[in-house]
Amino acid sequence: FDVMNAVSNKTLSEVEVKWNDKHAFCLVLASAGYPLAYEKGKVITGLSNLDSDVIIFHAGTKQVGNDIVTNGGRVLNICSLADSFDSARELVYKAANKVDFEGKYYRKDIGLA
């Protein structure tokens, strides 16, 4: 926040920017049919079974009772940080296999040369 705030206020030279040597990777889980027609309301399972080395950013989701359900085309973003790019990628795809909902779609080629 401090960096972005300083950029908008043209005071970036006053902020100490710290870089992280870790590699980041993020994958979008989408609904079948995205970006055109797709169904909503599909129950998402497996979110509680994920390792702590990934983080989920909800995009097209909503809570209905005790369930998290799909509510958009881009449903979830699964992200990780790791010491190598390959490790970060592996963590995310492992998590993507644990999360499920009817019509789940994601690209298998992200991060490949």
Secondary structure as UniProt FT lines:
FT   HELIX           2..8
FT   TURN            9..10
FT   HELIX           12..14
FT   STRAND          23..31
FT   TURN            32..35
FT   HELIX           47..49
FT   TURN            52..53
FT   STRAND          54..58
FT   STRAND          61..64
FT   TURN            65..66
FT   STRAND          67..70
FT   STRAND          74..82
FT   HELIX           85..98
FT   TURN            102..103
FT   STRAND          104..105
FT   TURN            110..111
//
